[in-house]
Amino acid sequence: MSLLVRSSSRARRRSLALGVVVAVGLVVAGCTGGDEPEPSPTVEETVHPTPTETPEPTPTEAGPAKPERPAAMDRTDGAGAAAAAEYFLSLYGYVLATGDTTEWDAMTWAETCEFCTNVHADAAEIAAAGDAYEGAEITVSSVTPGELDTFVGAYPVVADFAQAALVRTSATGEIVEENGGSSGRLQIDMMHDGTNWRVLALTVGA
């Protein structure tokens, strides 16, 4: 069983501003004077409506919202490791949808986490191609931190995961990739470097 390595969500929305046209009728009446009544000229002027310009729909791109960093990540114990692991995995879909790898890279121990560096490379490739990704978000449950491994200074965090189906679409609308999603159990090794939580490795099992 393998965890999918790619994902994104880039939805395009259009907004339309509608112009409202109002017709106004204006009537101007004249005055009379002298011994002999004179016809009172009545001038009726109609102001013809002038259509307002209606802006063309402007496409806007929007990806998933950036996940919120949990306060529990400030802890340096097992509970902090579990919170950091869950947060890191929640960034997966966001990173590949937007190409924003800032938080992901800050939590990656690149020397040992091949999964982490592969996701970074995929995010860059998707952004460069201009492709759209939908789905593949990772959600976890039963997140359980193990005892601190004093040899490497990391907490092994195990959890059940479910990954949504994905569709990758090119800029021309061609489906480049599809996957039905996956689920299983994973372990993610979290180390606190004194400032931040870092991911040493991620493995997936049955």
Contacts in CASP RR format, 6 or more apart in sequence:
PFRMAT RR
TARGET T0000
AUTHOR 0000-0000-0000
METHOD contacts of the structure
MODEL  1
MSLLVRSSSRARRRSLALGVVVAVGLVVAGCTGGDEPEPSPTVEETVHPT
PTETPEPTPTEAGPAKPERPAAMDRTDGAGAAAAAEYFLSLYGYVLATGD
TTEWDAMTWAETCEFCTNVHADAAEIAAAGDAYEGAEITVSSVTPGELDT
FVGAYPVVADFAQAALVRTSATGEIVEENGGSSGRLQIDMMHDGTNWRVL
ALTVGA
1 182 0 8 1.000
1 184 0 8 1.000
1 204 0 8 1.000
1 205 0 8 1.000
1 206 0 8 1.000
2 182 0 8 1.000
2 204 0 8 1.000
3 115 0 8 1.000
3 138 0 8 1.000
3 161 0 8 1.000
3 163 0 8 1.000
3 182 0 8 1.000
3 186 0 8 1.000
3 202 0 8 1.000
3 204 0 8 1.000
4 136 0 8 1.000
4 163 0 8 1.000
4 166 0 8 1.000
4 179 0 8 1.000
4 181 0 8 1.000
4 182 0 8 1.000
5 115 0 8 1.000
5 118 0 8 1.000
5 119 0 8 1.000
5 122 0 8 1.000
6 96 0 8 1.000
6 122 0 8 1.000
6 126 0 8 1.000
6 133 0 8 1.000
6 136 0 8 1.000
6 166 0 8 1.000
6 168 0 8 1.000
6 177 0 8 1.000
7 92 0 8 1.000
7 93 0 8 1.000
7 96 0 8 1.000
7 97 0 8 1.000
7 133 0 8 1.000
7 135 0 8 1.000
7 136 0 8 1.000
7 137 0 8 1.000
7 163 0 8 1.000
7 166 0 8 1.000
8 93 0 8 1.000
8 96 0 8 1.000
8 97 0 8 1.000
8 98 0 8 1.000
8 126 0 8 1.000
8 131 0 8 1.000
8 132 0 8 1.000
8 133 0 8 1.000
8 134 0 8 1.000
8 135 0 8 1.000
8 136 0 8 1.000
8 166 0 8 1.000
8 168 0 8 1.000
9 63 0 8 1.000
9 64 0 8 1.000
9 93 0 8 1.000
9 97 0 8 1.000
9 132 0 8 1.000
9 133 0 8 1.000
9 134 0 8 1.000
9 135 0 8 1.000
9 137 0 8 1.000
10 61 0 8 1.000
10 62 0 8 1.000
10 63 0 8 1.000
10 97 0 8 1.000
10 98 0 8 1.000
10 132 0 8 1.000
10 133 0 8 1.000
10 134 0 8 1.000
11 61 0 8 1.000
11 62 0 8 1.000
11 63 0 8 1.000
11 134 0 8 1.000
12 59 0 8 1.000
12 60 0 8 1.000
12 61 0 8 1.000
12 62 0 8 1.000
12 132 0 8 1.000
13 59 0 8 1.000
13 60 0 8 1.000
13 62 0 8 1.000
14 57 0 8 1.000
14 58 0 8 1.000
14 59 0 8 1.000
14 60 0 8 1.000
15 57 0 8 1.000
15 58 0 8 1.000
15 60 0 8 1.000
16 54 0 8 1.000
16 55 0 8 1.000
16 57 0 8 1.000
17 54 0 8 1.000
17 55 0 8 1.000
18 54 0 8 1.000
19 51 0 8 1.000
19 52 0 8 1.000
19 54 0 8 1.000
20 52 0 8 1.000
21 49 0 8 1.000
21 50 0 8 1.000
21 51 0 8 1.000
21 52 0 8 1.000
22 49 0 8 1.000
23 46 0 8 1.000
23 47 0 8 1.000
23 48 0 8 1.000
23 49 0 8 1.000
24 47 0 8 1.000
25 44 0 8 1.000
25 45 0 8 1.000
25 46 0 8 1.000
25 47 0 8 1.000
26 44 0 8 1.000
26 45 0 8 1.000
26 46 0 8 1.000
26 47 0 8 1.000
27 42 0 8 1.000
27 43 0 8 1.000
27 44 0 8 1.000
27 45 0 8 1.000
28 42 0 8 1.000
28 43 0 8 1.000
28 44 0 8 1.000
28 45 0 8 1.000
29 40 0 8 1.000
29 42 0 8 1.000
30 40 0 8 1.000
30 41 0 8 1.000
30 42 0 8 1.000
30 43 0 8 1.000
31 40 0 8 1.000
32 38 0 8 1.000
32 40 0 8 1.000
63 94 0 8 1.000
63 97 0 8 1.000
63 98 0 8 1.000
64 93 0 8 1.000
64 94 0 8 1.000
64 97 0 8 1.000
64 98 0 8 1.000
64 137 0 8 1.000
65 94 0 8 1.000
66 91 0 8 1.000
66 94 0 8 1.000
66 100 0 8 1.000
66 103 0 8 1.000
67 87 0 8 1.000
67 90 0 8 1.000
67 91 0 8 1.000
67 94 0 8 1.000
69 87 0 8 1.000
69 103 0 8 1.000
70 83 0 8 1.000
70 86 0 8 1.000
70 87 0 8 1.000
72 79 0 8 1.000
72 80 0 8 1.000
72 82 0 8 1.000
72 83 0 8 1.000
73 80 0 8 1.000
73 83 0 8 1.000
73 84 0 8 1.000
73 87 0 8 1.000
73 197 0 8 1.000
74 80 0 8 1.000
75 83 0 8 1.000
76 192 0 8 1.000
76 194 0 8 1.000
78 145 0 8 1.000
78 146 0 8 1.000
78 148 0 8 1.000
78 155 0 8 1.000
78 157 0 8 1.000
79 145 0 8 1.000
80 145 0 8 1.000
80 190 0 8 1.000
80 197 0 8 1.000
81 145 0 8 1.000
81 154 0 8 1.000
81 155 0 8 1.000
81 157 0 8 1.000
81 190 0 8 1.000
81 192 0 8 1.000
81 197 0 8 1.000
82 143 0 8 1.000
82 144 0 8 1.000
82 145 0 8 1.000
82 155 0 8 1.000
82 157 0 8 1.000
84 107 0 8 1.000
84 190 0 8 1.000
84 197 0 8 1.000
85 140 0 8 1.000
85 143 0 8 1.000
85 145 0 8 1.000
85 157 0 8 1.000
85 159 0 8 1.000
85 188 0 8 1.000
85 190 0 8 1.000
85 199 0 8 1.000
86 140 0 8 1.000
86 143 0 8 1.000
86 159 0 8 1.000
88 104 0 8 1.000
88 107 0 8 1.000
88 188 0 8 1.000
88 197 0 8 1.000
88 199 0 8 1.000
89 138 0 8 1.000
89 140 0 8 1.000
89 161 0 8 1.000
89 188 0 8 1.000
90 138 0 8 1.000
90 139 0 8 1.000
91 103 0 8 1.000
91 104 0 8 1.000
91 107 0 8 1.000
92 119 0 8 1.000
92 136 0 8 1.000
92 137 0 8 1.000
92 138 0 8 1.000
93 133 0 8 1.000
93 135 0 8 1.000
93 136 0 8 1.000
93 137 0 8 1.000
93 138 0 8 1.000
94 100 0 8 1.000
95 101 0 8 1.000
95 103 0 8 1.000
95 104 0 8 1.000
95 119 0 8 1.000
95 120 0 8 1.000
95 123 0 8 1.000
96 119 0 8 1.000
96 122 0 8 1.000
96 123 0 8 1.000
96 126 0 8 1.000
96 133 0 8 1.000
96 136 0 8 1.000
97 133 0 8 1.000
99 123 0 8 1.000
99 124 0 8 1.000
99 126 0 8 1.000
99 127 0 8 1.000
100 123 0 8 1.000
101 120 0 8 1.000
101 123 0 8 1.000
101 124 0 8 1.000
104 116 0 8 1.000
104 119 0 8 1.000
104 120 0 8 1.000
104 123 0 8 1.000
105 120 0 8 1.000
106 196 0 8 1.000
107 116 0 8 1.000
107 196 0 8 1.000
107 197 0 8 1.000
107 198 0 8 1.000
107 199 0 8 1.000
108 116 0 8 1.000
108 117 0 8 1.000
108 120 0 8 1.000
108 198 0 8 1.000
108 199 0 8 1.000
109 116 0 8 1.000
109 191 0 8 1.000
109 198 0 8 1.000
109 199 0 8 1.000
109 200 0 8 1.000
110 116 0 8 1.000
110 117 0 8 1.000
112 200 0 8 1.000
112 201 0 8 1.000
113 199 0 8 1.000
113 200 0 8 1.000
113 201 0 8 1.000
113 202 0 8 1.000
114 201 0 8 1.000
115 201 0 8 1.000
115 202 0 8 1.000
116 199 0 8 1.000
116 202 0 8 1.000
126 133 0 8 1.000
126 168 0 8 1.000
129 170 0 8 1.000
129 171 0 8 1.000
130 170 0 8 1.000
130 171 0 8 1.000
131 168 0 8 1.000
131 169 0 8 1.000
131 170 0 8 1.000
131 171 0 8 1.000
131 176 0 8 1.000
132 168 0 8 1.000
132 169 0 8 1.000
132 171 0 8 1.000
133 166 0 8 1.000
133 167 0 8 1.000
133 168 0 8 1.000
133 169 0 8 1.000
134 166 0 8 1.000
134 167 0 8 1.000
134 169 0 8 1.000
135 164 0 8 1.000
135 165 0 8 1.000
135 166 0 8 1.000
135 167 0 8 1.000
136 163 0 8 1.000
136 164 0 8 1.000
136 165 0 8 1.000
136 166 0 8 1.000
136 179 0 8 1.000
136 181 0 8 1.000
137 163 0 8 1.000
137 164 0 8 1.000
138 161 0 8 1.000
138 162 0 8 1.000
138 163 0 8 1.000
139 161 0 8 1.000
139 162 0 8 1.000
139 163 0 8 1.000
140 159 0 8 1.000
140 160 0 8 1.000
140 161 0 8 1.000
140 162 0 8 1.000
140 186 0 8 1.000
141 159 0 8 1.000
141 160 0 8 1.000
141 161 0 8 1.000
141 162 0 8 1.000
142 158 0 8 1.000
142 159 0 8 1.000
142 160 0 8 1.000
143 157 0 8 1.000
143 158 0 8 1.000
143 159 0 8 1.000
144 157 0 8 1.000
144 158 0 8 1.000
144 159 0 8 1.000
145 155 0 8 1.000
145 156 0 8 1.000
145 157 0 8 1.000
145 190 0 8 1.000
146 155 0 8 1.000
146 156 0 8 1.000
146 157 0 8 1.000
146 158 0 8 1.000
147 155 0 8 1.000
148 154 0 8 1.000
148 155 0 8 1.000
149 155 0 8 1.000
149 156 0 8 1.000
149 189 0 8 1.000
152 189 0 8 1.000
152 191 0 8 1.000
152 200 0 8 1.000
153 191 0 8 1.000
154 189 0 8 1.000
154 190 0 8 1.000
154 191 0 8 1.000
154 200 0 8 1.000
155 189 0 8 1.000
155 190 0 8 1.000
155 191 0 8 1.000
156 187 0 8 1.000
156 188 0 8 1.000
156 189 0 8 1.000
157 187 0 8 1.000
157 188 0 8 1.000
157 189 0 8 1.000
157 190 0 8 1.000
158 185 0 8 1.000
158 186 0 8 1.000
158 187 0 8 1.000
159 185 0 8 1.000
159 186 0 8 1.000
159 188 0 8 1.000
160 183 0 8 1.000
160 184 0 8 1.000
160 185 0 8 1.000
161 183 0 8 1.000
161 184 0 8 1.000
161 185 0 8 1.000
161 186 0 8 1.000
161 204 0 8 1.000
162 182 0 8 1.000
162 183 0 8 1.000
162 184 0 8 1.000
163 181 0 8 1.000
163 182 0 8 1.000
163 183 0 8 1.000
164 181 0 8 1.000
165 178 0 8 1.000
165 179 0 8 1.000
165 180 0 8 1.000
165 181 0 8 1.000
166 177 0 8 1.000
166 178 0 8 1.000
166 179 0 8 1.000
166 180 0 8 1.000
166 181 0 8 1.000
167 175 0 8 1.000
167 177 0 8 1.000
167 178 0 8 1.000
168 175 0 8 1.000
168 176 0 8 1.000
168 177 0 8 1.000
168 178 0 8 1.000
169 175 0 8 1.000
169 176 0 8 1.000
170 176 0 8 1.000
184 204 0 8 1.000
184 205 0 8 1.000
184 206 0 8 1.000
185 204 0 8 1.000
185 205 0 8 1.000
185 206 0 8 1.000
186 202 0 8 1.000
186 203 0 8 1.000
186 204 0 8 1.000
186 205 0 8 1.000
187 202 0 8 1.000
187 203 0 8 1.000
187 205 0 8 1.000
188 199 0 8 1.000
188 201 0 8 1.000
188 202 0 8 1.000
189 199 0 8 1.000
189 200 0 8 1.000
189 201 0 8 1.000
189 202 0 8 1.000
190 197 0 8 1.000
190 198 0 8 1.000
190 199 0 8 1.000
190 200 0 8 1.000
191 197 0 8 1.000
191 198 0 8 1.000
191 200 0 8 1.000
192 198 0 8 1.000
END
